[in-house]
């Protein structure tokens, strides 16, 4: 009987071995884009202990790794300078050979956040992307822009794989691509003239906590991580589930950096936002093996939107302020302003149509800071302080990033000044002084100006920009006595 049992066990083991296969991550597949001039990660699964050999066509050099006890293996492959030349890669192991075709080498970025990053070029219901058809109908650019879109999904346990594939930009695929990420990639490609790959990993409505692992959230006193409490929440704000299902499977794919459009679902939690964003960013960088904060992280300011119910305190404005605090205190981080990118009729639309400008501004940050294009302006003016001018009813606001001044003196929208009574009055005319570089503000209704604000509110769009065309960030500053 013991002998029969042993034979059956041996036969089962033989069957398991014969059925085991060499499997590559869905990211490591036909049409993939690899980060140029780097050691790009290629990974998959095989029998534990299997010897895996990866040979790219651009060098003919072979790289080897051994599958671990869990069957997982990873190989780092040295990549060449980016170009439009298509390469192949041969992966051998488990007695099998897989050939990956149509590989491009260029620049790779991961795009994440919530719905304004997820929003595809075809738009959402009642929410269009401005001029989308112009780009959808453009000549195919499959060798210039490619995107790997992670399906929206949740999981209580970390996943290692997703069902998706790389797609090149053409009329049949662009409608389903993240609009913000597409325009970011398009601008980079136009300037750098090399392929750009985007790993799009966004979940509409997600909080920062949705993209943070459970072990970190367990240290947050306000997060109830019981299954019952999580299930009781609206699906898109649930903690850590998007992280497990969407980020974990693509974690470690070699990238240049991150672009991030998120914050709406954290409105009302502005006090804790900077610390939690900083923690999340630091964790993500560690997951990519970046212990020195070299991977750039570029954020998008939440757009003007009339949150309901209306409150005396603008929590959206405070969240934007928290975003700017985050961008200032996190190493190698930046933020683009969106206060000018809405129309009046979009007051109740949390998905404004102007996505090209958002993508372009993110690209300006990358081009300036990461690709050596120092003459491309990328930073919006921000208020530093204000003071009352002597013997005057004017108040002066010191602004950064205004070397060449501002775009207008008249017909200003979104600018307000208040006196000691705390009542704000709109200001449509303000003069920008050359030296020192300050915005001089006055109102015929305010004789003792004490504070000035711009674009401050849930929905209070402005039209002040610097000469380079970058909008002034919303602010609320009080006089320094």
C-alpha positions as CSV (number, residue, x, y, z in Angstrom):
1,X,0.0,0.0,0.0
2,X,2.9,2.3,0.9
3,X,4.5,1.5,-2.5
4,X,1.3,2.4,-4.4
5,X,1.0,5.7,-2.5
6,X,4.6,6.5,-3.4
7,X,4.0,5.7,-7.0
8,X,0.9,7.8,-7.2
9,X,2.7,10.8,-5.5
10,X,5.6,10.4,-8.0
11,X,3.2,10.4,-11.0
12,X,1.5,13.5,-9.6
13,X,4.8,15.3,-9.3
14,X,5.7,14.2,-12.8
15,X,2.4,15.6,-14.1
16,X,3.0,18.9,-12.3
17,X,6.4,19.2,-13.8
18,X,5.2,18.4,-17.3
19,X,2.4,21.0,-16.9
20,X,4.7,23.7,-15.6
21,X,5.4,26.5,-18.1
22,X,7.7,29.4,-18.6
23,X,5.4,32.4,-18.2
24,X,6.3,36.1,-18.7
25,X,4.6,39.0,-17.0
26,X,2.0,40.6,-19.2
27,X,4.2,43.8,-19.1
28,X,7.0,41.8,-20.7
29,X,5.3,41.1,-24.0
30,X,5.1,42.0,-27.6
31,X,5.1,45.8,-28.2
32,X,6.7,46.6,-24.8
33,X,8.7,49.8,-24.3
34,X,11.8,49.6,-22.2
35,X,13.6,52.4,-20.4
36,X,16.6,53.5,-22.4
37,X,20.2,53.5,-21.0
38,X,19.2,51.5,-17.9
39,X,19.0,48.0,-16.5
40,X,15.4,47.2,-17.4
41,X,13.6,44.5,-15.4
42,X,12.1,41.5,-17.2
43,X,10.3,38.9,-15.1
44,X,8.0,35.9,-15.0
45,X,7.5,32.5,-13.5
46,X,8.8,29.0,-14.1
47,X,9.6,25.8,-12.1
48,X,11.4,26.7,-8.9
49,X,15.1,26.4,-9.4
50,X,14.8,26.7,-13.2
51,X,17.6,28.5,-15.0
52,X,16.3,31.4,-17.1
53,X,18.2,33.0,-19.9
54,X,17.2,36.3,-21.5
55,X,18.9,37.5,-24.7
56,X,18.0,40.8,-26.4
57,X,18.6,41.3,-30.1
58,X,20.3,44.7,-29.7
59,X,23.3,43.3,-28.0
60,X,23.2,39.5,-28.3
61,X,24.3,39.3,-24.7
62,X,22.6,36.7,-22.5
63,X,21.5,37.4,-18.9
64,X,20.6,34.6,-16.5
65,X,18.6,34.1,-13.3
66,X,17.3,31.2,-11.3
67,X,13.6,30.9,-10.4
68,X,13.0,31.2,-6.7
69,X,11.1,28.8,-4.5
70,X,7.9,30.5,-5.5
71,X,8.8,30.1,-9.2
72,X,9.4,33.8,-9.7
73,X,12.4,35.2,-11.5
74,X,13.7,38.6,-12.6
75,X,16.5,39.6,-15.0
76,X,17.9,43.0,-15.4
77,X,18.8,43.7,-19.0
78,X,21.1,46.6,-20.1
79,X,19.2,48.7,-22.7
80,X,20.7,50.9,-25.4
81,X,19.9,54.5,-26.5
82,X,16.3,55.0,-27.4
83,X,15.2,54.8,-31.0
84,X,12.4,53.8,-33.3
85,X,14.1,50.5,-34.2
86,X,12.1,47.5,-33.2
87,X,13.9,44.8,-31.3
88,X,13.2,41.2,-30.1
89,X,14.1,39.3,-27.0
90,X,14.5,35.6,-26.5
91,X,13.6,34.1,-23.1
92,X,14.6,30.4,-22.4
93,X,13.8,28.2,-19.5
94,X,11.9,25.1,-18.5
95,X,12.8,23.6,-21.8
96,X,10.8,26.3,-23.5
97,X,11.6,29.4,-25.6
98,X,9.5,32.6,-25.8
99,X,10.3,35.3,-28.3
100,X,9.1,38.8,-27.5
101,X,8.7,40.9,-30.7
102,X,8.4,44.6,-31.6
103,X,10.2,45.9,-28.5
104,X,11.0,49.6,-28.5
105,X,13.5,51.4,-26.3
106,X,12.7,55.0,-25.1
107,X,11.2,56.7,-22.0
108,X,8.8,55.0,-19.7
109,X,6.6,56.7,-17.1
110,X,3.9,55.4,-14.7
111,X,0.7,57.4,-14.6
112,X,-1.6,57.0,-11.6
113,X,-4.2,58.6,-9.4
114,X,-8.0,58.8,-9.7
115,X,-10.6,59.6,-12.4
116,X,-8.9,62.6,-14.0
117,X,-5.9,60.4,-14.8
118,X,-8.0,57.4,-15.7
119,X,-10.3,59.5,-18.0
120,X,-9.9,58.1,-21.5
121,X,-9.6,60.2,-24.7
122,X,-13.2,59.2,-25.6
123,X,-14.3,60.9,-22.3
124,X,-16.7,59.8,-19.7
125,X,-20.5,60.1,-19.8
126,X,-21.4,63.8,-20.3
127,X,-17.7,64.6,-19.8
128,X,-15.8,65.1,-23.1
129,X,-12.1,65.6,-23.7
130,X,-11.6,68.8,-25.6
131,X,-10.5,68.2,-29.3
132,X,-10.2,64.5,-28.7
133,X,-11.3,63.6,-32.3
134,X,-8.4,65.6,-33.7
135,X,-5.9,63.3,-32.0
136,X,-7.9,60.1,-32.4
137,X,-8.1,60.7,-36.2
138,X,-4.4,61.6,-36.4
139,X,-2.0,59.3,-38.4
140,X,-1.0,56.2,-36.4
141,X,1.9,56.7,-34.1
142,X,2.4,53.1,-32.9
143,X,6.2,53.5,-32.9
144,X,6.0,56.8,-31.0
145,X,3.5,56.3,-28.1
146,X,2.5,53.1,-26.4
147,X,0.4,52.5,-23.4
148,X,-0.1,49.6,-21.0
149,X,-3.5,50.1,-19.2
150,X,-4.0,48.3,-15.9
151,X,-7.6,47.2,-15.6
152,X,-9.6,48.8,-12.7
153,X,-9.7,46.1,-10.1
154,X,-9.5,45.4,-6.3
155,X,-8.0,42.7,-4.2
156,X,-7.6,42.0,-0.5
157,X,-4.3,40.2,-1.3
158,X,-1.4,41.5,-3.4
159,X,-1.7,40.2,-7.0
160,X,1.3,39.4,-9.3
161,X,-0.4,39.6,-12.7
162,X,-2.9,41.7,-14.7
163,X,-4.8,41.0,-17.9
164,X,-3.6,43.7,-20.3
165,X,-1.2,44.3,-23.1
166,X,0.8,47.1,-24.7
167,X,-1.0,49.1,-27.4
168,X,0.4,51.6,-29.8
169,X,-1.3,54.9,-30.5
170,X,-3.8,54.7,-33.4
171,X,-7.4,55.4,-34.1
172,X,-8.6,52.1,-32.7
173,X,-6.6,52.4,-29.4
174,X,-6.3,56.1,-28.5
175,X,-10.0,56.4,-27.4
176,X,-9.3,54.1,-24.5
177,X,-6.0,55.6,-23.5
178,X,-5.7,57.9,-20.5
179,X,-6.1,61.4,-22.0
180,X,-3.7,63.1,-19.5
181,X,-1.1,60.4,-19.9
182,X,-1.5,60.4,-23.7
183,X,-0.9,64.1,-24.0
184,X,2.1,63.9,-21.6
185,X,3.6,61.2,-23.8
186,X,2.8,63.0,-27.0
187,X,4.6,66.2,-25.8
188,X,7.6,64.2,-24.7
189,X,7.8,62.3,-28.0
190,X,7.5,65.5,-30.0
191,X,10.4,67.1,-28.1
192,X,12.7,64.1,-27.5
193,X,11.9,62.3,-30.8
194,X,12.1,58.8,-29.2
195,X,9.4,56.3,-28.2
196,X,7.5,57.0,-25.0
197,X,5.8,54.2,-23.0
198,X,3.1,54.8,-20.4
199,X,2.0,52.3,-17.7
200,X,-1.5,53.7,-16.9
201,X,-2.6,52.6,-13.4
202,X,-5.5,54.8,-12.2
203,X,-8.7,54.1,-10.3
204,X,-11.5,56.7,-10.4
205,X,-12.3,58.1,-7.0
206,X,-9.4,56.5,-5.3
207,X,-7.9,58.1,-2.1
208,X,-4.2,58.3,-1.3
209,X,-5.0,55.4,1.1
210,X,-6.3,53.3,-1.8
211,X,-2.7,53.3,-3.2
212,X,-1.0,52.7,0.2
213,X,-0.3,49.1,1.5
214,X,-2.1,47.7,4.4
215,X,0.9,47.5,6.7
216,X,1.3,51.3,6.5
217,X,-2.4,52.0,6.9
218,X,-2.4,49.9,10.0
219,X,-0.4,52.7,11.6
220,X,-3.1,55.3,10.8
221,X,-5.6,55.6,13.7
222,X,-8.5,56.7,11.6
223,X,-8.4,53.7,9.2
224,X,-10.7,50.8,10.1
225,X,-9.3,47.9,8.0
226,X,-11.7,45.3,9.0
227,X,-13.4,43.5,6.1
228,X,-16.8,44.7,7.3
229,X,-15.7,48.3,7.4
230,X,-14.1,48.2,4.0
231,X,-17.0,46.5,2.4
232,X,-19.3,49.2,3.8
233,X,-17.4,51.9,2.0
234,X,-18.1,53.1,-1.6
235,X,-15.8,50.9,-3.7
236,X,-13.5,53.6,-5.0
237,X,-12.5,55.0,-1.7
238,X,-11.6,51.6,-0.1
239,X,-8.1,51.4,1.4
240,X,-5.2,49.4,-0.1
241,X,-7.3,47.3,-2.5
242,X,-6.3,49.2,-5.6
243,X,-2.7,49.0,-4.5
244,X,-2.9,45.2,-4.2
245,X,-4.7,44.6,-7.4
246,X,-3.3,47.2,-9.8
247,X,0.1,48.6,-8.5
248,X,1.6,45.4,-7.2
249,X,1.5,43.5,-10.6
250,X,3.5,46.4,-12.3
251,X,5.7,47.2,-9.4
252,X,9.4,47.3,-10.4
253,X,8.9,47.7,-14.1
254,X,11.8,50.0,-15.0
255,X,10.5,53.6,-15.4
256,X,11.8,57.2,-15.6
257,X,9.3,58.5,-13.1
258,X,5.7,59.0,-12.0
259,X,2.9,61.4,-13.0
260,X,0.0,61.7,-10.5
261,X,-3.5,63.2,-10.8
262,X,-5.4,62.7,-7.6
263,X,-6.8,64.5,-4.5
264,X,-10.6,65.0,-4.9
265,X,-11.4,62.1,-2.7
266,X,-9.1,63.4,0.0
267,X,-10.9,66.8,0.2
268,X,-11.7,67.5,3.8
269,X,-8.6,65.7,4.9
270,X,-6.1,68.4,4.0
271,X,-4.3,68.4,7.4
272,X,-3.1,64.8,7.0
273,X,-2.7,64.9,3.2
274,X,1.0,66.0,3.0
275,X,2.3,63.4,5.4
276,X,0.3,60.6,3.8
277,X,1.3,61.6,0.3
278,X,4.9,61.8,1.3
279,X,4.7,58.4,2.9
280,X,3.1,56.9,-0.2
281,X,5.6,58.5,-2.5
282,X,8.5,57.2,-0.4
283,X,7.0,53.7,-0.3
284,X,6.5,53.6,-4.1
285,X,10.1,54.7,-4.7
286,X,11.3,52.0,-2.4
287,X,9.2,49.4,-4.3
288,X,11.1,50.5,-7.4
289,X,14.4,50.2,-5.7
290,X,14.8,53.9,-5.4
291,X,16.2,54.7,-2.0
292,X,17.7,58.1,-3.0
293,X,14.4,59.7,-4.3
294,X,15.8,59.9,-7.8
295,X,12.5,58.9,-9.5
296,X,10.6,62.2,-10.1
297,X,7.0,62.4,-8.9
298,X,4.9,65.1,-10.7
299,X,1.5,65.9,-9.4
300,X,-1.6,67.7,-10.7
301,X,-3.5,70.2,-8.7
302,X,-7.2,69.3,-8.3
303,X,-9.3,71.3,-10.7
304,X,-11.9,73.8,-9.6
305,X,-15.2,72.1,-8.8
306,X,-18.3,73.0,-6.7
307,X,-18.2,70.4,-3.9
308,X,-21.5,69.6,-2.2
309,X,-22.7,70.5,0.3
310,X,-21.2,74.0,0.2
311,X,-19.3,75.0,3.4
312,X,-18.0,78.3,4.7
313,X,-14.5,76.9,4.6
314,X,-13.3,75.8,1.2
315,X,-11.9,72.4,1.8
316,X,-11.0,72.0,-1.8
317,X,-8.8,75.1,-1.6
318,X,-7.1,73.8,1.5
319,X,-6.5,70.5,-0.3
320,X,-4.8,72.3,-3.1
321,X,-2.7,74.1,-0.6
322,X,-1.8,70.7,0.9
323,X,-0.8,69.5,-2.5
324,X,1.6,72.4,-3.0
325,X,3.0,71.8,0.5
326,X,3.7,68.1,-0.5
327,X,5.4,69.2,-3.8
328,X,7.6,71.6,-1.9
329,X,8.7,69.2,0.9
330,X,9.1,65.9,-1.0
331,X,12.4,65.6,-2.8
332,X,12.3,65.5,-6.6
333,X,8.6,66.4,-6.7
334,X,6.7,69.0,-8.6
335,X,3.1,70.2,-9.3
336,X,1.2,71.7,-12.1
337,X,-1.6,74.3,-11.6
338,X,-5.1,73.8,-13.2
339,X,-7.0,76.8,-11.9
340,X,-7.2,78.3,-15.4
341,X,-8.3,75.1,-17.2
342,X,-12.1,75.1,-16.6
343,X,-15.1,76.9,-18.1
344,X,-17.9,78.4,-16.1
345,X,-20.3,75.7,-17.2
346,X,-18.0,73.0,-15.8
347,X,-18.7,74.1,-12.2
348,X,-20.5,70.8,-11.5
349,X,-18.2,68.7,-13.6
350,X,-15.3,67.1,-11.7
351,X,-13.8,66.0,-15.0
352,X,-13.0,69.2,-17.0
353,X,-12.4,68.8,-20.7
354,X,-8.9,70.5,-21.0
355,X,-6.6,67.5,-20.6
356,X,-4.0,68.5,-23.2
357,X,-2.9,71.4,-21.2
358,X,-2.5,69.2,-18.1
359,X,-0.5,66.6,-20.0
360,X,1.6,69.3,-21.6
361,X,2.4,71.0,-18.2
362,X,3.4,67.7,-16.7
363,X,5.7,67.2,-19.7
364,X,7.2,70.7,-19.2
365,X,8.2,69.6,-15.7
366,X,9.9,66.5,-17.0
367,X,11.6,68.2,-19.9
368,X,13.0,70.9,-17.7
369,X,14.1,68.8,-14.8
370,X,14.9,65.5,-16.3
371,X,15.8,65.9,-19.9
372,X,18.0,69.1,-19.8
373,X,15.5,71.5,-21.5
374,X,16.2,74.3,-18.9
375,X,14.8,77.0,-21.2
376,X,11.3,75.4,-21.0
377,X,9.5,77.0,-18.1
378,X,7.8,74.5,-15.8
379,X,7.0,76.2,-12.5
380,X,4.0,78.3,-11.8
381,X,4.2,81.5,-9.8
382,X,3.4,81.0,-6.1
383,X,2.7,83.6,-3.4
384,X,5.5,83.9,-0.8
385,X,4.2,86.8,1.4
386,X,2.4,90.1,1.3
387,X,2.8,93.5,3.0
388,X,1.1,96.9,3.0
389,X,3.0,99.6,1.1
390,X,3.8,102.7,3.2
391,X,1.3,105.6,3.1
392,X,-0.8,103.6,0.7
393,X,-4.0,101.6,0.4
394,X,-2.1,99.1,-1.7
395,X,-1.0,95.7,-0.7
396,X,2.0,94.0,-2.3
397,X,2.2,90.2,-3.0
398,X,5.6,88.7,-3.6
399,X,5.4,86.0,-6.3
400,X,8.0,83.4,-7.4
401,X,8.7,82.4,-11.0
402,X,7.8,85.8,-12.4
403,X,11.2,86.8,-13.9
404,X,9.5,88.4,-16.9
405,X,6.4,89.5,-15.1
406,X,2.7,88.6,-15.5
407,X,0.4,88.3,-18.5
408,X,-2.1,91.1,-17.6
409,X,-2.9,94.1,-15.4
410,X,-6.6,94.4,-16.3
411,X,-9.6,92.2,-16.4
412,X,-8.2,90.0,-13.8
413,X,-10.4,87.2,-12.5
414,X,-10.2,85.5,-9.2
415,X,-8.3,88.2,-7.3
416,X,-9.7,89.5,-4.0
417,X,-8.6,91.8,-1.2
418,X,-10.0,92.3,2.3
419,X,-9.5,94.8,5.1
420,X,-9.7,94.4,8.9
421,X,-13.4,93.6,8.7
422,X,-12.6,90.4,6.7
423,X,-14.9,91.1,3.8
424,X,-13.4,90.3,0.4
425,X,-13.9,92.5,-2.7
426,X,-12.9,91.5,-6.2
427,X,-10.0,93.3,-7.9
428,X,-9.9,93.4,-11.6
429,X,-6.8,95.7,-11.9
430,X,-3.4,95.1,-10.4
431,X,0.1,96.3,-11.4
432,X,3.1,94.0,-11.4
433,X,6.2,95.9,-10.2
434,X,9.5,95.1,-11.9
435,X,11.7,95.6,-8.9
436,X,11.0,94.2,-6.4
437,X,8.8,91.7,-8.2
438,X,5.6,92.1,-6.5
439,X,1.9,92.3,-7.5
440,X,0.4,95.6,-6.2
441,X,-3.2,95.2,-5.4
442,X,-5.8,97.8,-4.2
443,X,-9.6,98.2,-4.1
444,X,-11.6,101.4,-3.9
445,X,-13.7,99.6,-1.2
446,X,-10.8,98.6,1.1
447,X,-8.8,101.4,2.9
448,X,-6.9,99.1,5.3
449,X,-5.9,96.0,3.2
450,X,-5.0,93.1,5.4
451,X,-5.1,90.1,3.2
452,X,-5.4,89.1,-0.4
453,X,-6.4,85.8,-2.1
454,X,-6.4,84.5,-5.6
455,X,-8.4,81.6,-7.0
456,X,-9.3,80.6,-3.5
457,X,-12.4,78.5,-3.2
458,X,-14.0,75.3,-4.5
459,X,-14.6,76.8,-7.9
460,X,-12.9,80.2,-8.4
461,X,-11.0,80.1,-11.7
462,X,-8.4,82.7,-12.4
463,X,-6.6,84.1,-15.5
464,X,-3.3,85.4,-14.0
465,X,-0.2,83.8,-15.6
466,X,3.4,84.6,-15.9
467,X,4.7,85.6,-19.3
468,X,5.7,82.0,-20.1
469,X,2.0,81.1,-19.8
470,X,2.0,79.2,-16.6
471,X,-0.9,80.1,-14.2
472,X,-0.5,81.6,-10.8
473,X,-1.2,79.0,-8.1
474,X,-4.2,79.8,-5.9
475,X,-3.2,81.5,-2.6
476,X,-4.5,83.3,0.5
477,X,-1.9,85.4,2.3
478,X,-2.1,87.9,5.1
479,X,0.0,90.9,5.8
480,X,3.2,90.4,7.6
481,X,3.4,93.2,10.1
